[in-house]
């Protein structure tokens, strides 16, 4: 926990007090035809799902060298990649169901991680653990898996469906419908404790976690139509905080340090990527145009996202306050 808090403090010192949209560098990092989905980033590397070869493959982009590399081969689909350090994980369909495979960039070697008849979707990764939605019961149950020990744990909740797993070094979080249309639950991996974070009857979905912070999309403020806002929970203080307030929807948040990125459709229903600084409350639109953008991910001063045709990299300025 001390390391997590120290990381947040470091981020505050490194990043500017606020970001001007004009100072953000936006770069298209993918090439070729086909659909490009579900980007993820760790360190200086970006991965995504790419159909330029007629099926779903995993591609990698190295930010430092500007090099794009195809990671997967074969006549089957590889979907929804996640990256941590030198390891890229994905859902692999070579055996007729979705198994978990991994490619080690240091060893230049692909290997299976979890192979079984059970469907495994919506993968999340951390330094030590994996998590996914296990569909063996037909409803969806979150599984926490330790590849080193080759041991898994199901977050069972009766007959209620679960999904949207996310991991940090200390926590597993997910959406759970055991009480209503969806709450956010947290599992402290070291302590083995489960905590219900939200208790509103409306839906809370798509959580993400970093250090002691958990963010999610929340529909508690809806009127007739859905009205998703971004909320935050701090495990140190035990306090909840509403981050966005708009009649439009803010969805699919991701958090790193003091930054939260999310999809915002407040501009005539267009899907833009927004960046929120938790330290100042300053919100910045990273995209503005006629194109819709989806599924952002963030690491350090880089945000990645998709417009379905390409993957984009937004570089946040870190040269001091403006």
Buried (B, 14 or more C-beta within 10 A) or exposed (E): EEEBEEBBEEBBEEBBEBBEBEBBEBBEBBEEEBEBBBBBBBBEBBBBBBBBBEBBBBBBBBBEEEEBEEBBEEEBBBBBBBBBEBBBBBBBBBEEBBBBBBBEBEEEEBEEBBBEEBBBBBBBBBEEBBBBBBBBEEBBBBBBBEBEEEEBBBBEBEEBBBBBBBBBBBBBBBBBBBBBEBBBBBBEBEEEEEBEBBEBEBBBBBBBBBBBBBBBBBBBBBEEEEBBBBBBBBBEEEEEEEBBEBEBBBBBBBBBBBBBBBBBBBEEEBBBBBBBBBBBEBBBBBBEEEBBBBBBBBBBBBBBBBBBEBBBBBBBBEEEEE
